[in-house]
Amino acid sequence: MKAAEATKTVAVIVAYNREVLLRKCLDALGEQSSPLTAVIVVDNASTDGTGKVVDTHPVVTDPVHLAQNTGGAGGFAAGIAYAQTHYPQAEWVWIMDDDTVPEPTALAELLKAESAYPGKPALLASKAVWHDGSEHPMNRPRPRVGLAGKLRVHAQQAGAIPVRSASFVSILVRKSEISRIGLPCAAYFLWNDDFEFTARLLKNRVGLYVPASVVKHLTLKLGDSQADPGPRFRFEVRNKLWLFSRHNPFHIWEYPLYFGSSVRRWGKTFKASENRPVLFAAFKAGIKESLTAPKSNREVFADSVALPWIEAADD
């Protein structure tokens, strides 16, 4: 076990029109047993009182206001870029949605697992539960397939499970690894940006799921990505096709495994849909949009206050 050391952790939260939930998230960050170096909150051009919460909550050290809603993907790209450029000495970036409420020991348990692991994990993910305490199916990390037994034993000794990807609901990412692989792809706007980013990150690195680190993911409904998304299904289809055709987050042998899983998931989504014509129209729109390459982060933020951070983090 590595010796316990004081760590410098910067939290990055993306907020959009969830004033009440954001306040709960920030209150919980203020109660963490392990101290935070900074709390960066990206207000994605909210139209409710979210901006005021960002500016006035005592936990927030760095309020960031974007003039346009860039979606979760753009918000996290901007927030992570801000952390990379404004906190060069930080060791970790703790990423979460604005409807995430971490338990007081959530961060401490992630750091404890990292300290107990005989190596340098690139990412550690919390266990996300719903209002009633049941595990949230939307945020179960994908397990690592084909991992050497020795590495699985190392993870077990740290109270963790090896994973291949994770969601942005609560992950702790080693800051030096972000410098190595770059930022999330802002052009995704919504959905699968976390899948692409964490799969790219963990292609040749260790990621750990830490059940002792618990956060509440306060979605309106308890469900996963198979729930009927309606017109927004185009983001799921477009982004998955971009992920498989435009990016390189997998080893060759993993592509059929994850593409096949996506196709099966789409089939289940259609089967469960109560409005298949809308879903089919979104499916066709997603395919059509995927034929054009996604814009670069610099293009997405060309007229944004975030452009200097994006450029600096990309260099």
N, C-alpha and C positions, 0 to 999 in steps of 0.2 A: 504493500500500500504506500502510495506517495504521501509525503508529509503534507499536512493541511496548511495552506497558505491563504493569505488575504487575496481575494480576486477583485478585479475591476470589471464590473458588469454594467452595461448600458442597456436599458430596456427601450424597445421600439414598438409603439402601438399605433395602428392606423384606425382612424375614427371617421365615421360617416353617419350622421343623423341618428345617433344612439346616445343621446345626452344622458339619460338615466343609467344605462348600462356602462357607459364610459366612466361615470362617476364611481360606480361600484368597482370597476377595474382599478382605477387609480387609488381609491381608498385601500384596496387590498395590497397594492404595491407599497403603500406607505406602512403596511403592517408586516412586511417581510422580515423574517428573523436574520436573514443575510442582507447586509446593506447594498444599496445600488449606488453606482457612481453618478448616474444620470437617468432621467426619464424623458425620452423624446416622443412627442405625440404629433402625428401628422393628421391635420384636419383636411379631409379630402373635399373641400368646398361644400361643407355641410350647410343646410338651410334652416336647421332648428337651432337650439341653444348650445350645440356641441362646441362651437368656436369659443364661446364664453367660458365653458368648463375648461377647455384647453388653456386659456389665458389666465384663469384665476385659481385653478386647483394647486394647492401648495406642493404637491409631489412633483409636478411637471417642472423640469428645469429648462427644457428646450421646446417651446411651442413652434410648430411649423404649419403654416397655412398655405395651401395650394389654391390657386385661382380657379382651377378646373378639377372636376372629379376624375381622377385617373384610375379609379377602381382599386381593389385590394392590391393587385399586382403593381400598379404604379405607385401607390402609397408606400408599400414596403420597399420598393426600389429606392424611392426618395429618402425614406427614413433610414434605411441601412446605409445609403450613401452618405447621409448626414453624420451618422455614427462613425463611419470610416474616416471622414475628413476632419470632424471636430473633436474626436476623442481618440487620437492616435495611440495613446498608451493603454487603452482598454484591452482586456483579454477576451471578453465575451460580449455577444449581442443576444439579448433575450427578446425574442420576437413573439408577439401575440395580437389577436384581434381585440376589438373594443368590447366584445361581449364575453370576454374571458375574465374570470375572477379567480385568481390563484389563492390557494390556501396559504397561511402564514409561512409554512416551511417549504413551499413549492420550489423556490430557488435554492434553498439550502440543500434539499435532497438531490437536486441535479448536480450541484457542486460536490456533494458527498460521494455520489456515484462516480463522478469523474476522478476524484481523488483516490477512490478504491480500485479503479481500473488500472492494470499494469500497462499503460500505454497512453496515447493522446487522442481520445475520441474527438471527432470533428463536430459532432452534434449529439445533444441529449434531449429527449422529448418527454414531456409530462404525460400523465394519464388524464384524459379529459372525461369528465362525468357531466351528466345533465342535472336539472333541478332536483330530481329525486335521488341522486347519487349513483344511478346506473351508468355504466360506461357508455360514452357517446360513440355510436358506430361510425359517425362521420369522420372521426379523428383517430381511428386505430391505425397506428403506423404499419406499413407493409413489412412483414418479416423478411429477414435476409435468407435467401436460398443458397445452398451449396457452400456454406461457411465451414471452415475447418473446425473440428471439435475443440481444439485448444482455445480458440477464440471464443467459442460459446461458453466454455468453462470460465474464462476470464470475465465474461459478462455476468454470468451467474454469481460469481464471487463478489461482484459489485452491486448485486441486487437488480440487475438489468437484463434486457433481452436485445440481441442484435437486430437492427432494422435496416431496410434498404431505402426508405423514404419516410417523410413525416409531414404533418400539416403545420400551418403557421399559427395554430391556436396557442401553442406554448412550446417553443423549441429554444434551446440554448446553443448558439453556434460560436465556434472558436473564430475570433475575429481575423486571425491570420489566414484561416481557410477561405474566408470571403475574399480576401485580397488575392488568393490563388485562383479562384474560379470565377470571380465577378459577381454581379448583382442579379437579382431576379429579372425576368423579362417583362418589362412594363406593358408591352403591347398585348399581353394576355388579358389584361383588364380584370377579368373575373374568372376564377376557377383554374385549377391545375398549374398555376404559377408556383405554388409551394411544392407540388409533385415534381415539376421540372427542376426547380432549384435544388431541392434536397436530394433528388436522384443524381443530379450532376455532382453535387457535393460529395455524396457517399459512393460514387462509382469506384473509387479506390481508397476510401477512408472508412473508419469505424463510426457507426451511429448506434446509439443506445436508447432504448425505451425504458424509462425509470418509473415503475408503477407507484413508488413511494412519493413521488412528486405529483400532487393532485391539483387540478384546476377545474373549475366549473365552466362549461361552455353553455351559456344561457340562450340557446336558440329557442324560437317559438315552439318548434316541434322536435320530437326525438326521431331522427331518421338519418339515412346516409345519402349518398349521391344518386341512388336509384330512385329516390322520390321524384315525382313528376315535376320537372323544372319549367315546363311551358316554353315560351319563346326564348328563354335564356339557355335552352339546350344547345343553341348555336355556339355558345362559348365553350361548352363541354366538348363538342365535336371539333370545332376549329382548333382549339388549343391542344387537344390530344393529337390531332393530325400534325400540327406544327411540332409538337414534342417528338413524335416518332420520325418525322421527315426532315425537319429543319435543325434540330438540335442533336446532341450526342451524349445523352445522360446514361446510356446503358452499354453493357458489353454485348457483343453480337448475339450470344446465346440467350440474352434476356429479352430481346425484342419480340420474338414470337410469344413468349410467356406473358408479357405485359400488354401487348397489343391484343392477344386473344382474350385476356381478362377484360379489357375495355369493351371489346365487341360483345362479350357476354353481358356485361353491365348495361350496355345500350339496349340489348334485347330485352332485358328485364324491365328497363325503364319504359319501353314501348308497351310491353305486356301489361304493366300496371297503370298506364296512362288512361285518363278519362277523356282526353281530347287528343286523339292521335293525329288528326289533320294538322293541328297547331304544332305538335311535336315533329311531324314529318317535314313541315315547312321549315322549322328551325334546323332540322338535320341537314336539309339541302343547302340552307344558307351557310351553315358551318363548313360544309364541304367546299362550297364555292369560295368562301373567304380564305380557306386554308391554302388555296392555290397561289395566293400572293404571299410573299415572305413577310413575316412580322416586322414592323418598324423597329429600328434600334432604339435603345433608351435615350440616346441623344436626340433622335427625331421626335420621340414622344414628348420630351421636356424642352423642346427647342425654344419655346416662349415662356418658360417657367422659371420661377425663383430657384428651383432645384437644379437647374442645368449645371452650374459650377461644381456642385457636389457630385453629380453624375459623371461629369467629365474627369474630375479628380479621382474618383473611385475606379473608373474604367482604365485609367492610365497605369 
